[in-house]
């Protein structure tokens, strides 16, 4: 099929393709590279192979580069397998309104044959959900399950072929991905609606490849129009999206994509910060970002949200500038005026929207949150957050706003009703600590991870050649916590014992100044550490260092000798038992800083912070985390 002879391809698309191909040949480069290199790549070690990054990062960019696939409406994802090489690697193009997973729904997918000699552009369908439902119906034997699944796939294939124009693609059942295929490869064949084959050594030119993709995208649009007009609806459980990460993409892969997205926007953050931010949100949906003005705190909140698919356009990201006159929760939720009408506050509509769409994460950024006293205007949310519990795998809370809150305004009662804290809401506050702001109470600090921004690189890293990175569209399970009680970490019991033993040693030092932590802080630190253990984002010392810095040190302040003694004990625990900084010595902070610079410390960031806290103690007779 050529672009000039295909009547289904409009003139303006041909012109656009011609313009694109004059600049580069992304589709030709993608297809020829896969055909030339994948078969040999499979003979090499899987872990860290460049082919993985090519499929997961480079290929989506190449597809978006054609301008045929809009990143806002469509998600492009590629996979070479999980842990081992896939027999049939793939590149999927999902209409976000239909599906974002290869497990379900209908989508466009490029499939490489088992021998690596043919790449097929197909209109296909997911089979995993179908197979699971068949199994749930007590069909025990593999052969029976296979027959049932094949029959269901074929029924969908026939229905689409009868109602959607093939636009010149083959619509038979002759696609051949290989012999003795694994079950998934077999289902790829049986689920193919339309297809075209590209053979190694006979790949068409860029114009024809883009024309094929444009026609397949039109088929996809026709299919969406068809199912809409026919009012074909699925059961509610069929419509729920999965984790938002395809079955081959790990959390580490997703974090890498998020970092690439942020970097492509021109922002650079300290190594490990994005991982730390993710682990903090995963462990507790309330995080404080602290630091001097202009270090990118608010920008991080926005860019991270965008990278996982939440933005102002779809209403899943909201920033609120905190006002100094906020003294209670009415500014957030609303109040009843003198005419008995309920006037909604800053976030109640946002909460209700999140509550109705729990499949996806919602991000609330409280900018300069300590311009007012946080424990005053946020107290209701902080208290209700502690009532979270798992009920039927969903996180439920006590009511945040009850119906009596609206007075006699029946319209407000009908519109809002009882408001709960949604399980998919993530609250991030940005703070500057200066003479215009209020300090935090322990009630606030105990309920948050406080990430300090002290890294500032004034030398820009501008890379004009860097391609835009498409955002992911991750569902709430990417961030939703798995733990609300320590006993829920039973699968990691040995590690939990180790973490608690370390925290107990630290707590004994904190008792010197009556600054020891309670069960809530212990549990949230453990959740953070277990989440890291399962995802392997950071080293074990790095994450314990982060939690000492974020959950323990912010609580410390005072000017008596017990605080001084406690800081020395904490430094010894974090840096090592070196001579020269005992409580009786002078210039303790200088000696501490010297040790950090000249020795490898177990918890380097915490040791460094303690040294600066000691310097303030020596200079002012009083110290706190907030320098």
N, C-alpha and C positions, 0 to 999 in steps of 0.2 A: 504494500500500500504506500503510495507517495502522497505528499502534501498537495501536489498540483492536481491529482486525479480524484481525490476523495471529495465527493460532493458534500459530505456531512461537515467538512471543515470550512468555517467561514473565512472570507478574505482577510478580515482584520486579524484573525488568529495567525494566519499564514505570515502576514506582514510582521507581526510581533515576534514570531518564531525566527523569521529571517534576521530580524534585528538582533535578537538574542544570540543566534548562532554566529553572527559576525564578531561578537565580542569574545565568546568562549564556547566550548563544547562540553558543558557539564554532563549531559546524559550520555554522550558518546564516551567520555572519559570514565564515567561510572561503570557503564556496562562492559566496556572492553577490559577494564582493570579486574572486575569480578571474574569474567570468563578466563582471563589470562593467569590470574594469581591465586584464586581461592583454593583450587585443587591442590596446589603445591603447599599453600599455607597450612592446610590440614595435616601435613606431615611434620609440622614444627610444633613446639610447645604452645599450648593455648594461652596460658597466663601472660598477660601483658603484650600480646601480639599486636602489631600495628593494624592488622586487618580488623580487629575489634573496634578501634577508634575510627577507622575508616567507615565502617558500617553505622556506628552509633552517633558519630558527630559529623563527619565530613559529608556523607551521603545526604542526610537531611538538608544540609546547607546547599548542596548541589541541586537538589530538587527544587527548593525554594528559589534558587537563583534563576530558574527558567521563567519565573513570574506566572507560570501556569497554575501553580498551587499556592493558595493564599494561606499564610501561616496563622492568621487569626481564625480562619474557618476550618483548617485542616491540620492534622498532626502527622508528621512523617517520622517514622522510627525504623531502624534496622537492627538485625540481630544475627550473630554468628553462633549462638549457643550460650549455655550457662554452665561454666566450668569445663565443658568439653565442646569440641567442634560440632556444630549442627550438621546433620546429614543434608538438610535442605535449608540453607540460610535464606533470609527474606528481608525485603524492604516494604513496609506497609504505608499506605496513605489512608488515613481515617478522616471521614467527615465527623467533626467533633459532636454534631447533633445526633449522629447515629451510633458511634462507638469510638472508644479510644484504646481498645484492646484486641489483640489477635484471637482472643478466646471466644469472642462473641460478635454478632452483627455481620454486616456486609461491608467490604472494603476493597480497595485496589491493592494488589501485592505483586511484587516482582519475586519470582521463585527460581532459584538456581537448581538445575538437575543434579542428581547424585554424582554423576561423573564429571560435572563442571563444564560440560560442552555446550549446554543450552541454558539460556535465561529466558523465562517466560514472563510477559506482562499479563496479569490476569485480573479479572473481576471475580472475587472469591468470597468465602464466608468462614467465620469461626466455627470450630467444632467442639472445643473443650466443654463449653456449657451444655451443648446438646448431649455429649457423651455422659457428663455427670448426671444429667436429668434421667437419661436412660438407665444408668446404673442404680439411681435412686428408686426406680420402679421395679427393683428386685430382679433385673435380668442379669443373672450371675455369670453365665458363660461368656468368655471373650468373643467367641465366634458369633453368638447371638447378639451381643452388644454391638459388634462391628456391623452386622447386617442391619440392625435397627437404626444405627447412626447413619449408615450409608443411605438408607431409604429416606430418612428425614432430610439429609443434604440434597438428595436428588429431587425431592419434592420442591425445595426452594429453588434449585437450579431451573427446573422446568417452568415454575411460575414466573421467574424473572425473564427467562427467554421468551415467554409468550407475551409479556407486557412491556418489555424494554427493547428498543432498537439496538442491534448488535454493532451498528456503525462500521461494518466491514471486518470485525474480528471473528475469529472462528468460534462457533457455538456448538461444537460436537463434544464427545466424551473421549477424544483421542489423545489428550495431553499425556505425555509420558515423562515422569520425573526420575524414573529409574526402575530397576528390578529388585524384588524382595525389600521393598521400602519399609521403614518402620511405620507404625500405625499413623503417626502424625503426617508423614509424607503421603501415605495412602489417602488420608482424608483431604489433604490439599488437592489431590487429583479429583476426587469425587465431588469436592465442593466448588470446582471451577465452573463459572457460568460462561464467561467469554475469555479468549486468550489470544496471544500472538507469540511466536517463538523467534528468538534471536540466537543464531548459531555462532560459535566461535569461528572467527575468520571471515564471517559474512554479516557483520553488524552494519546496519544502514547508517546513513549520514545523520548529522545532528538534526537537520530539519525534519526528517522522517521520524526520528525518535521522539522529538518534541510533539510532532503532529499526532503520533500514536498516544502519547500521554494526554494531550489535550482532548482527543476523542474519548479516551477512557474516562477522563474527568467529566465529560459531558454525559457519558453513560451513568456515572455515579449520580450526577445531578438529576437525570431522568428517573433513576431509581428512587431517589428521595422524593421527587414529585409524585411518583406513582404510589408509594406507600402512604404519602400524605393524603392524596386524593381518595385512595381506597379506605382511608382511616384504619389502616392495619395497626393495631396496638398490641403491645406485649403485656404480659402480666407485670405487675409492679416490680417483682423481684428480678425479672429479666432486664429491666431498664436500669437497675443500679449498676454504676460503673465499678470496676475493680480498683486496685491500689493506685492506678494511675501510672504505675511503672510496669512496662511490659514484662512478661514472664521471664525474660532473659536479662532484664536490667536490675542490678542490685542497688541498694541504697547508696553505696559508694559511687556507682555510675551516675546516679541521679544527682548527687552532690557535685560531682565533677561537671555535669552539664549546667548546674546552677552557677557554679563558679565561672564557667566559660561565658555564660550569659551576662553575668555582672561585669566581667572583664571586658566583654565586647561593648558594653555601655560606657567604658572609659574609667571605671573605678577599680582601685586596687586596695585590697585589705590584707592585713597581716596573715601570715601562714597559720592555718588552723582555726581562724576566726569563724568562717562559714560553718565548718564542722561543729565548732563549739556552739554557735547560735542554733543550729539544727538540733543538737542534743539537748540544749536548754529548753527549746520549745517542745520537744518530744517528751521531756520529763515533767514539765509543768507549763501550762499555756499562759504564763505570765513572766515576762522577761523585762529587765531594766537595762538600757544602754546608757552608760554614763561617760562623760568626758568633756573636754573643752569644746567650745562652739566651732563648728566648721570641720569636724573630723569625719563626717559622713554617716552619722548615726541614723538620722531620719532617712537618708538615701538608702542605707542598707535595708531598712524595713520595707521600703517600697520596691527595691530591686529584687529582693528575695521573694516577696509576694508575687511580683510579675513573673519571675522565673518559674514558679510552680503553677502559674495559670490564674492568679488572682490579681485583678486590676480594677481601676475606677470604672472602666467601660462595662464590665460584667457585674459591677457592684460588690465585688468580694474584697475590696481593699478600701479602707476609709481612714483618713487622717483628721484628727481633731486637735486644734491648738488650745491647750488648757489656759483658762483665764485666771488671773490672780484672785478674783472675787468668788470663786467657787468654794462654797462652804458645806455643801451637802450633795446628795445624789440627784436632786431635782434637776440640776443642769444637764445631767446625763439622761435621765429617764423622762422628765417632764413634770408638769404640775397643773393643778386645777386653778383657773383664774377666778376673778370675782363674779363672773357670769356663769360659773359652774361648768365652763368648757375646759376640756383637757387640752393642754398645749404640749405636744410631744417634745422631748429633749433631744440632745445631740445623737444618741445612739439607739433609741428604742426601735426605730424602724430597721436599723441595721441588724439588731438582735433578732427581730422577728423574721427577717429575710434569711439569716443564717439558720434559724431554727427550722425553717421550711425546706432548707436545701442542705441537709447534714452530710450529703455525700462529698462535699467539697469544703476546703478550709477557707475561713474568712479571717482577715487580718485587721485589727483595730490599732492604729498608731496614736498614742497620746503624746503629742509633741510638747516638750518642755513641761512634763507632767508635774514637776515639783514647784511650779510657779504658785500653786495653791497646795494646801496640805493634803497629801494623797490619802491619808487615813481618814479624812473627812468625806471627800466626795466619792471615793472609791470603796468605802468601807463595806457597803452592801455586797458588792461583787467579790471582795476579798473573803468575806464571811461565807457566802454561798459557795464559793469555789472549794471550800473545805468540806462541803456536804456531798461531793461527787461520789458516786458509786456505780458499779456495773450492774445493770439490769438487762438481761437478755442481750448481752454483748454491746449494749449501748450505755453511754455514760449519762446518768440522770443526776439532777440536783434538786434541792429544795427550791421553792418559788423565789424568783428574784423580784418580781413585781406581781402583786395579787390584784384581783378585780376591784377591790375596794379602793385601790390607789387612784382610780379614775373618778371617784365621787359618783355623781348621778349622770355623768355623760355616757349615755347608752351607746352612742356611736363609737366612742373610744373603747368601751367594754367589748363591743362586737369586733372591732378591728384588731385589738391587741390581746384581749383576754389575759390569762395568766402567762407571764413571761418567765422562762427558765434560762439558765446559763447554757447556751448550746455547746455540745461537745466538740464542735468544729470552729469555735471562736478562739483566736490567739491574740492576746493583748500584749503590746510592746510599748513601753514608755521610754522616751528619750529625756535625759536630764543633763543640765549644766549645774555644777556645784559652785555657786558664787554668792555674793552678798544679796542678790535679788531673789534667791530661792530658799525653800524650806528643807531642813534635813529630814531624813526618813526615820520613822519609828521602827522598832524591831518587828512589829506586826507586819509591816510592809516588807522588810528585808527578809524575814523568815519565809515569805511566800514567793520569792522570786530568785532567779539567777541574775546577779548584777554583773554585767560584762562591761569592763572599763575600756574605753578607747584612748589609748595613749600613743598608738602608732601613727605617725604622720610622715609620709614620704612626699616631699615637696617637688621631687624630680618626676615630671610626667612620663608615663610609658605609653606614648602614642603610636599605635600601629594601624596606619591607614589601610593596610592590606587585609586586616582581619575582617572576616565575613560576619554579618549579623548572625547571632545564635537564636534560633526559635525557642520560644518558651515551651516548657512542658505543660501538661494539664493534669497535675497530680491530684488524686482524690485524698480525702481526709485521713485515710489509713496511713499515709506517708508520715503524718505528724501526730496522729492520735496516740495517746499513751496506752501502753499495755498493762501498766501497773498503777494501782491506787493504794494498795496495801502491800506491805513487805512480803506477806505470805504468798502473793501472786508471783514472786520471783523464785518459786520453788525449783524450777528447772535449772537455776543457776545458784543453788544453795551453797555450794563450796566457795564460789567467788563472793557471794554475799557475806559469808562468815569472815572471809579475808578482809573485805572492805570495812565491815563493822569493827573488826579488831583494830584496824588502822585508825578509824574515827574515834574509837574509845581511847587510844593513846593520845590523840590530839585533844580530846575532851578533858582528859586529866590535866593537861597543861592549861586549858581555858579556865578551869575551876579556880586557878590562882587569883583571878580577878572577877569571879562570878560571871563569866561570859560563856559558860558552857552551853552547848546546843541541846535541843530536845528531840523527841521522836520524829516530829515533822521534818526538821532539817535533815536528820539522819536518813529518813526514808527517801527524801527527794534526791539527796546525794547518791544513794545506792541506785535509784532508778536511772539517774544520769550515767553512772558507771556501767550498769548492766546493759543499757541501750548501746553504749559504746562497745562493750564486749561482743555484742551480737552483730554489730555492723562493722567493727574493726576500722573505724575512722581515724582514731588517734591512739597513741601508745598508752599503756596503763598509768605511767607516771604523769603524762600530760593531762589526762582527765582528772586525776586526783589533785594535781596542781591547780587546774581550773576551778575545781569545786572548793578548795581551800580559799582561793582568791575571790570566788563569787558568792559563796554561801557562809563563810566563817569570818573572814577578815572585815567585811563591811559592818559587822555588828560591834566591832571593837572600838571603844573610845574611852578616854579618861586621862587623869593626870596624877594618880597616886602611884606609889612604888610597886604595888601589886601588878599594875598594868605594865610597868617597865619590866618586871620579873617575868611576866607572862610572855611578852614580846621576845625576850631573850630565849625562853624555852621553846617558843614556836619556831624561832629562827634556827635553833639547834636541830629541831626535828626536820625542818625543810631543807637546810643547807648541809648539815653534818656537824659533828661534835668537834669543832675546831676551837683552839684556845684564843682568848683575847677579847671576848665580848660579854663577860659576866656582868651582873648588875652593879658590882662594885667598881667596875672600870670606868674610865672616861673616854670620850670620843667613840662610844660603842658603835654608832651608826657608820662612821668611817671604816671601822674594822669590819663591820658586816658587809659593806659595799665592796671592800677589798677582797673579801672571801668569795663573794658572788662572781667577781670578775676573774679571779685566779683559780677557782676550783669548779668542778662539775657538781652542781647541786642536784639533789633528788627532785626537789620542787623549786625550780629556778625562779619562776615568775612570782610565786608567793614569798620566797626568800627576799627577792628584790623589793617587793612592796613592804615587807616588814622592816627592812633596812631604812626605807624612806619614812615610815611611820615612826621609827625610833629617832630619826633625825629631827622630826617635828617635836617629839617629846623633849629632846635635849635643848632645842632652841626656844620652845614656847612653854614648856612645862605641861603641855597637854597634847594629846594626839588623837587622830581618828583616821579611818580609811580615806576619807574625803579630803585630800590635800589641796 
